[in-house]
Amino acid sequence: VTLAPFKEPPVVLPDKPTDKMTPKLTKEFEEKIQNFAIDFAQQRGIEDPEIISTIYHEVMDSFEKGVAGPNILKKLKSKYYLIKCK
């Protein structure tokens, strides 16, 4: 029996909350971004907690500046290239 290679699903950037009643980013959204930063880093072979924290802050800053999600992801992918294949 030959098994097909497993390909990890892509990491998806959560959408920014659009609720007018809570214009600031919620704690739940912050947790989603933290999990995104961890998953994004792991898929690129990044294990340094400082770099993961930097990714988190870059995403949060970008959302606060009104940058669209696809543009944030594109910037992250170009800045944090794949270090090792899994």
Contacts in CASP RR format, 6 or more apart in sequence:
PFRMAT RR
TARGET T0000
AUTHOR 0000-0000-0000
METHOD contacts of the structure
MODEL  1
VTLAPFKEPPVVLPDKPTDKMTPKLTKEFEEKIQNFAIDFAQQRGIEDPE
IISTIYHEVMDSFEKGVAGPNILKKLKSKYYLIKCK
8 43 0 8 1.000
8 86 0 8 1.000
11 36 0 8 1.000
11 39 0 8 1.000
11 40 0 8 1.000
11 43 0 8 1.000
12 36 0 8 1.000
13 36 0 8 1.000
13 59 0 8 1.000
13 69 0 8 1.000
13 72 0 8 1.000
13 73 0 8 1.000
14 29 0 8 1.000
14 32 0 8 1.000
14 33 0 8 1.000
14 36 0 8 1.000
15 69 0 8 1.000
16 25 0 8 1.000
16 29 0 8 1.000
16 63 0 8 1.000
16 66 0 8 1.000
16 69 0 8 1.000
17 25 0 8 1.000
17 26 0 8 1.000
17 29 0 8 1.000
25 60 0 8 1.000
25 63 0 8 1.000
25 64 0 8 1.000
30 60 0 8 1.000
33 56 0 8 1.000
33 59 0 8 1.000
33 60 0 8 1.000
33 63 0 8 1.000
34 56 0 8 1.000
36 59 0 8 1.000
37 52 0 8 1.000
37 53 0 8 1.000
37 55 0 8 1.000
37 56 0 8 1.000
37 59 0 8 1.000
38 52 0 8 1.000
40 55 0 8 1.000
40 76 0 8 1.000
40 80 0 8 1.000
41 47 0 8 1.000
41 51 0 8 1.000
41 52 0 8 1.000
41 55 0 8 1.000
41 80 0 8 1.000
43 82 0 8 1.000
43 86 0 8 1.000
44 80 0 8 1.000
44 81 0 8 1.000
44 82 0 8 1.000
44 83 0 8 1.000
45 82 0 8 1.000
45 83 0 8 1.000
45 84 0 8 1.000
45 86 0 8 1.000
46 52 0 8 1.000
46 80 0 8 1.000
46 83 0 8 1.000
51 80 0 8 1.000
55 76 0 8 1.000
55 80 0 8 1.000
58 72 0 8 1.000
58 75 0 8 1.000
58 76 0 8 1.000
59 72 0 8 1.000
59 76 0 8 1.000
62 69 0 8 1.000
62 71 0 8 1.000
62 72 0 8 1.000
62 75 0 8 1.000
63 69 0 8 1.000
63 72 0 8 1.000
END
